[in-house]
Amino acid sequence: MSKNQKLWTKEEDLFLKKQYEQMTFQRIGEHLNRSKESVNKRIIRLNLRNEENCLHKKWTTEQDTFLKENIDIMNNREIGTHLGKNPLFCCCIKILKLTRRETLRRWTEQEDEYLINYYGSKSLECISRRLQRSMAALESRLNRLGVYGVRTYTGNITVYELAKCLKVDVHTIYKWIQKKELPHKVTRAKTRKFVGIEVSAFWKWAEYNKNLLNFSKIPTNTLVPEPDWVKEQRTYDYYNRPKYEKKQWTEEEDARLWYMFYEEGRTQQEIGQLIGRSRYGVQRRLNRLRKKKLTT
């Protein structure tokens, strides 16, 4: 072993085993910051290339169906990348007697600009409808443009994707980045900057900032691999977090809050328990109501 050669970690080996035959060696290398040759050598060392798990394994019914559905909207490389197969699989196309109805529609500069400008601020479903492109085609195109980690839960995800997974507003994520030191990475594609957040780094940060999240609202395994402590925290938040936390205040609630605090002399903690809000939520709302009354 070379003196400067980077040792493989258990996490990298686990990722490699999970993604072997699902992703190309090139894409696995990009996620792990390793060369394609290094990935290939590690696969041999881990004995992944055996009779039951070989590169030339038979195509499944699901893969055949995907090929039939996308033969007219994706090229060989895009289909191969999505299925983790070699792009040169024309023999399979011939066996299934598939032919493309027309020449594939090439990506235009306008489409690339739209994709880059709105990726991260709009969902892929919305972009797909706007450009009349399949989700798989969008993923493949983003990878070609140098934006990696699209719709993957093992690498970097965008601020928009993280906000969607956590059921919070996008601006909340930016606030955590600016004021709570949420780890992030900035990448470029043409003239656009993308803020990427690594899933494992996010969970480490979240473990020390549990008060900022209501884990009971985060579906199980939304961001994998999910640490063991999250399950326990999810149960705790379900029973201890206010039921209507972060719900918009109504005029009736404002009037009741004002009356209980100034007329009945109740504490913010008591009011929060009575109306299903946190003490800090009650405190913030009182401050807003005071400012509102001063300006009117």
C-alpha positions, -999 to +999 in steps of 0.1 A: +000+000+000+013+035-009+022+057+020-002+084+010-031+061+000-063+068+018-077+039+037-113+027+031-137+033+060-166+011+071-190+037+059-175+037+024-176+000+023-212-001+033-221+026+007-202+005-019-221-027-011-254-009-012-248+009-045-229-018-063-249-026-095-272+004-088-247+030-098-218+031-122-182+029-108-177+065-120-207+078-099-197+058-069-162+073-071-177+108-074-197+103-042-167+089-023-142+112-038-122+083-052-111+072-087-130+046-107-100+023-106-099+025-068-136+016-066-130-014-090-101-026-068-122-023-036-150-043-052-126-071-060-112-070-024-147-072-009-155-102-032-186-085-045-181-097-080-193-133-076-217-156-095-248-143-076-237-107-078-220-102-112-220-073-136-237-095-162-267-105-141-299-110-160-323-081-164-353-080-141-389-074-152-388-040-136-357-031-156-373-043-188-404-022-181-382+009-173-364+004-206-396+001-226-411+033-210-380+054-215-365+042-247-380+073-265-370+100-240-336+089-227-304+079-245-284+047-238-261+064-214-289+080-193-308+047-191-276+028-182-267+053-155-302+051-140-302+013-140-265+009-131-259-009-164-233-005-191-245+020-216-236-004-244-265-027-239-279-026-274-282-064-274-310-061-248-328-036-269-327-060-298-339-089-277-369-069-266-374-058-302-374-021-292-369+008-316-370+045-310-399+062-328-379+094-335-346+110-328-341+119-292-347+155-283-315+172-274-311+195-244-311+232-254-292+260-236-326+275-225-335+242-209-302+239-191-305+275-178-340+268-165-329+236-149-299+252-131-318+283-121-348+264-105-331+233-092-330+236-054-358+261-053-385+241-071-392+204-069-380+181-096-416+171-103-424+207-111-393+211-133-402+178-150-437+191-160-423+225-171-396+210-194-416+179-204-387+157-194-387+126-173-373+126-137-346+102-148-336+125-176-334+155-152-311+135-128-289+125-157-287+160-171-279+175-137-251+150-132-237+160-167-238+197-157-218+189-126-245+190-100-243+157-081-264+143-053-297+147-070-325+129-051-300+107-033-301+102+004-265+092+008-246+123-004-253+160-006-289+173-008-300+208-016-316+232+009-349+227-008-348+189-005-337+191+032-366+215+040-391+192+023-378+162+042-379+180+076-413+196+069-399+231+075-396+263+054-366+268+032-357+300+050-355+281+082-326+260+067-308+292+056-312+306+091-297+275+106-267+278+082-262+315+091-269+315+128-266+278+140-236+267+120-253+240+100-225+223+080-229+229+042-209+230+010-212+254-019-208+240-055-211+258-088-227+249-121-222+275-148-233+308-132-254+292-104-243+284-068-258+254-050-258+249-013-254+212-005-258+196+029-243+161+036-268+139+053-244+124+079-231+159+088-267+171+092-275+143+117-244+151+138-255+187+139-291+178+147-280+157+176-267+188+193-296+210+182-326+188+190-346+218+203-348+233+168-366+203+153-398+184+160-387+149+151-422+135+154-431+154+122-402+138+103-412+105+086-391+075+095-361+070+072-367+102+053-329+108+054-309+076+055-289+063+071-309+075+101-291+073+135-304+052+163-311+081+186-337+096+162-363+070+169-362+077+206-363+114+200-392+111+177-412+093+204-402+119+230-412+148+207-446+132+200-456+132+236-438+164+248-439+189+219-470+211+217-496+197+193-500+229+174-464+240+174-456+265+146-492+267+136-504+301+125-521+322+152-557+331+148-574+363+160-593+343+186-560+329+200-545+364+200-574+377+220-573+348+244-536+351+249-538+388+256-566+383+281-549+354+300-516+373+303-528+408+312-562+402+328-557+368+345-520+373+352-511+338+340-475+329+332-463+322+297-457+286+306-493+282+319-507+298+288-487+276+265-500+244+282-536+257+280-535+266+243-510+239+231-481+262+224-445+263+236-435+290+261-412+305+236-440+306+210-462+325+235-434+349+243-427+357+207-464+362+200-468+386+229-439+406+216-455+409+182-489+418+196-473+446+217-455+460+187-487+458+167-507+477+193-480+504+196-481+511+158-519+513+157 
